[in-house]
C-alpha cells in the first residue's frame, strides 16, 4: 500500500537541497537575533546593581508602586537589578551599593545617599546621575572624542566627567564638595554657566548660591576612596557575628579624642532580639546625643568668634546658627559600631559612634559668614574660626578617616 506524502503549500516542484535549507535557517536566526538586539537596545538595559551592603531601596519610575517622597515604602534593591531612567536608588544608615552604568563605569553610593538615574546613554549621549543628598565615588571609563559624556548633578553644581575617579559629597543646605583623581572634571555652579577645571588630586567646594568654582589641591594626607564596598571581613566585623571592632571603653576613648579635636560626635546604645532593630535603635540614640554635642559646639563657636553683631547681620547669624545643628545631624554618619550578642537571652546589643565630618560644619559656617558680607569681616573672627575648623578637618583625615 502506498503511503500518501503531504506536500507543503510553500514548496512547489522539486525538493530544496539540505545545504540551502540550512543556509536559510542560519540567515533567519541572524535576522531574529538582530531584531531582538535592536529591541533590547531600544528598551535599554539601564544601570545594574552589582553590590549591596545593608539596606538599599529603589523607587521605580515606571511601576510607581511606592511613594517617591517616602523611602520606607520603596522595595529593596536586588543584585543584578536593572535601574532605568528616572528610577531612584537610596542607601540607608550603615548601608552601601555599587552600580554599573551601560558603558562600564562604576558608582559607589555611600550611606544615607539618594541618587536618581536622570539620563542613560550607551555610547553617544549623556549619562547623568542626580545626587540629591549624600556621597558617591565614581570610576568613570575614559571617553574619546565627542562620544558620550558622564555627569553628576547636585542641588548646587554639575560635574562633567570624561574618564577619571571622582568623589562627590553633597548635603542639603551645605553645598557640594568634588575631589578629582587621575584626570580632569569640569565643575559648574548651578545658575552661573562658568565652569572650572578640577584636575588630578584637586578639589572644589560649591556652596548654595555660589557663582564661581575654584580648584585647590587635595590635602596630601587625604586617602582617596574606591568604588569597592566594605570587604567581607569588615562586613563581618560590623555585624558582630565574627568579631567585634573594639571594647566599649575603647569606643569611649575614641569619642573623647574626637571631641578633643573639635569633632562633634555621640554614642548610642540599642538592644533587641534582632540585630537590624538593635542597630537602628542604637543609631537613633547616637544621633540624639550627637545633636546635643553639635548644639554645644555651635554655641561655643558662636560665642568665641562673633562680636557685637547687630542689625540684619545679627538676624542672618542667629538664623544660620539655628539651622546648622539640624543640617549637620542629618548629614551625619556612623563612624564605628560595636555589636554584642547574648546567646542565652538571644539578644543583640549594639553601640554606635556617630560623627559629623568637620568639613560640613566649616561649609555651613562659611556660608553664614558669606551672607553677612562686610559685617562678617568686621564683627566675626572669620579667619580664626576657619583655621580652627581646618585643624579639626586635618585631625579627622589623619586619625579617624574611613575608607
N, C-alpha and C positions, 0 to 999 in steps of 0.2 A: 504494500500500500504506500502511495506517495504522500509524503508529508507536505502540507501547504506552507510555503515560506512567506512570512509577512514582509512587505516592502515598505520602506519609509517613504512618505509622500514628498520628502525633501531631496530624495536621491532618484534621479532619472537616468536610465541607461546602465552602463556598467559600474561595477563596484569601485569605490575610491581606494587607492593603494594605502597600506598601513602607514608608510612614511609620511604621506601627505596629511593623513588624519592626525598623526602625532604633531606635525608642524602647526596645524590649525589649532589644536588643543593648546600648544605652547603659546601661540600668539594670543589666544583668548585669555590665558592665565596672566600674561603680561599686562593686557588691557585692564583686566579686573583689578590687579594689584595697583596699577597706576591710578585707576578711578578711586579705589579705596584710600590710597595715599593722599590723593588730592582732597577727598572729603575730610580725612583726618587732619590735614594741614589747615583746611579752612576752619574746622572746628577748633583747632589749637589745643595742643596738649597742656599748655599752661606751665606754671611753675610746679615743681614737685617737692613734697615734703620728704626730706632724706634722713632726718634725725630728730628725735623728740626726747626731751628730758623733763619730767614733771607734767604740769597741767597746761596744755596748749589748746586754744579754742579757735574755731573757724566759722565765719559768717559767710554763707553762700549767697551772692547777689542774685543768682539765677533761681534758687529754690525759695529763698526768703521765708524759711520756716522758723526764724527766730527774730527777736527784736534787735535791730542793729545797734541801738543805744544801750543795750543791757547784755554785757559779755556773759553773764551767768546763764543766759538762755541759749547760748551758742553750743553746737555739738562739739565733741572733742576731735582734735586732729588725728589722722591715722598715717602711718608710714606709707610712702608712695602715693599719698593722696594728691590729686591734681588741684591746683589753685588757678582759677581763670580770672579774666579781667573783672575788676571791681569786687572780687572776694576780699575779705579782711581776715587777717590772722593775728591772734593776740596770745602773748605768754603771760601767765600769772606769776605770783611771787615764787622765787626759787625754781623757775622753770625756763627752759630754752628750747629753740627749734632751729634747725638748719634747713634752708630752702634752696633749691637749684632752679635757675631760670632756663628757658629753652636753649640759650646759647652756651650753657655750661657754667655760667657764673654762680658763685655760692654766696649766700647771705645768711648770717647767723643773727637771730633775734635773741637778745639777752632778756633777762626777767623784766616783767612789767612793761612790755613793749607792744604797741599796736601798729600794724602796717597794712595798708591797702595796696593790692595789685592794681595800680591805676591804668597801666598800659603794658601790653606784651608784644614783643617782636622777635621773630627768629630770623636773623639776617638784617635786611634793611628795616628802617624804622626805629622807634624809641621804646625801650623797656623802662617803665617808670614805677617806682615804689614810693608811696606816700607814708612817711613816718610821722604819725600824728603825735606820738608820745613814746619815749623810750630810747634804747640804744641798739645799734646794729653794727656788725662787722661784715664788710663786703669784699670778696675777692673777685674782681670783675675781669673777665677774659679780654685780652687785648683786641681792639677793633681797628681794622686797617681802612684807610681811605675814608669815604663817607658812608661805609656800610654799617649801619646800626649805631645806636647810642644807648647809654645807660644813665638814668638819673635817679637820685634820691631827693625827694622833696619833703620839706618840713614846713611848719607854720611860718618860719622866718626866712627860709632860704631854699635854693635849688642847687644841688651839686651834680655837675655833669662829668661823668667818668668814662674814660676810654682805655681801660686796662690798667688797673692798679689795685692795691689793698687800701681800703678806706675804713676808718672808724667814725661813726656819727652818733652823737648823743644829743637828743632833743627832748626837753621837758616843757610842758605847757607853762607859759608865762616867764620862762627863764632863758629862752633862746636856744641856739644850736651851736655845737662845737664839732668841727670837722678836722680829722687828722689824716694825712696822706702818707703812704709808704710805697716806694718803688714806682713812682710815676707822678702825674700831674692831674689835678682836678680843678675845674672851673667852678667857683662858688659865687653865686649871685644872690644878694639880699632881695627879698620879696619887694616888688614895687619900685626898684631902683634901676634895673636894667644894666647896671655896671658890675661886670664880673671881675673876679680877681683870681689869678692862678695860684694854687696851693701845691707846691712841689714836694719832692721827696723829703720825708721827715720834716714837713712843715704842717702848721695848723692854723685855723682861724676860728673866731667866735663871732656869731651874728645874733645880736640882741633884738627884741621886738622893736620895730621902727627904725632900726639902723639902716643907713643908706649905702655905706661902703664897707667892703670886706678887706681886711689887711692881713697878710700872711706873716707868721713868725715861726721860728724854729720850735720843733717839739723838744721838750726838755731832754737832756742827754740821759737822765736816769730813767726815762719812761720805757716800760716794757710793752711793746705792741702786742695786741691780742690776735687771735687766729679765728678762723671760721669753724674750728672744731668745738664740739660740745665738751662738757666735762668728761674726763676719762672714766672707764668703768670703775677704776679704783677710787677715784674721787667721788663718784656717784654712790658707791658702797659706803664710803665714809659719811656722806650726807645722810643716807638712810639709817645708819646706825646698826645695820644687821651684821656688818663685818667688824667694824672697829669704830671708836669714837675719835674725834679730832683732838680733843683736849679735855681736861677736867674742868669742873665749874669754877674752881679757884683760879685756874689759868685764864678762863674766859673773863673773869672779873679783872684780872691783871691787864688783859688786853684792853678792856673798857677803860681802865684808869689811864693807860698810856695814851689812848686815843683822845680822851678828854684833856690830858695834859698838853697834847699837841694842837689843841684848838679844833678838834673834830667832834662834832655832835654825835652822840650815839645813845642807844638804850638797849637794855636786856629784858627779854620777856620769857615767861615760862608757861608751857601748855601741857596738859595731861589728859589723855583719852584712851579708849580701848583700841582705836585705830590710829596709825601714825599720821596720816594726812590731816585728820582733825586736830591732833595734838600740835602739828606744825602750824596750822592756821591760827589756832588759839595763841600759840607762842609768838607768831609774827605780829598779830594784832596787839598783844600786850607790849611787845618791844616797840611797836610804832607809837603807842600811847606814851611810853617812857621817853622815847625819842622826841616827841612833841614837847614834852616838858623841858628836856635838855636844850632843845633848839630855842624855845622861848627864852630860857635863861641866857643862852649865848647871844641871841639877838639883842636882848635888853642891855647886856654888858657892852656890846659893840656900840649900840646907840648912845649909851651914857659916856663911853670913853672917847668917841670920835665926833660927836655933834656938840656944837657950842652956840648957845643963844640963837637958835634958828627961830625966825618969826615969819609972819605973813603967809603967803602962798607956799613958800618953800617948806614951812613947818607942816602944812597940810600934806604936801607930797611925801615928806619924810615919814610922818606918822602913819599915813595910809600904806606906804610901801613896807614899813616895818611890820604892820599888822598882817600883811599878806605873805611875808617871807616864810613864816613858820609853816603855814598851811601848804604853800607851794613846795617848800623843801621836803616836808614829810611825805607828800605824795610822790616825790621823786626819790625816795629812799630805797635802799636795797639791803638784803640780808648779807652780812659780811661773813659770819661764822655760825654754824649750827652744831649743837651737841645733842645727840639723841640717846636716851637710855630706855631699856626695856626690862620690865619686871616679869620674868617668866612665870612666877607663881600667880600673880594677880592678872596677868595678860594685859598689862597697862604700859603705854608709851609715855615717856616724859621728855619733852623737847625744850631746850634752851636756845633762844635765838638772839644774836647780837646784830642789831640793825644800825646802819650809819647813814649820814648824808654826805656824799662826796663834797669836799670843801670847795671845789671849783664852781659848784652850783650856787653855794652861798655867796661866793665872790661875785658871780654874774648878777645875782639879784641886787646886791648892794650897789654894784657899779651902775646898774640900770637906774636905781633911785637917784644916785648922785648925778647921773647924766641929765635926768629930767629936771633937776634943780638948777642946772646951768651954772652961772657965775656964783650964785649963792652957795653952791657946794664948795667952790674954791675958797670962799671967804669964811664960811661957818663950819665946814666939816674938814677934819684932818684926813682928807681922802687918800693921800699918798701913804700915810702911816697905816691907815685901815687896810689898803690894798697890800702893803708889804706884810702885814700880819697874816692876811689870808693866803698870800703866796707861800709863806713859811708853812702854813698848815697843808697846802697842796703838796709841797715838796716832801713833807713828813709822810703824808699818805702814800705818795708814789714810791718812796724809798723803803718804807717799813710795812705798809699794810696793803699795798696794791694787789688786786686779784687778777687772775689771768684773763 
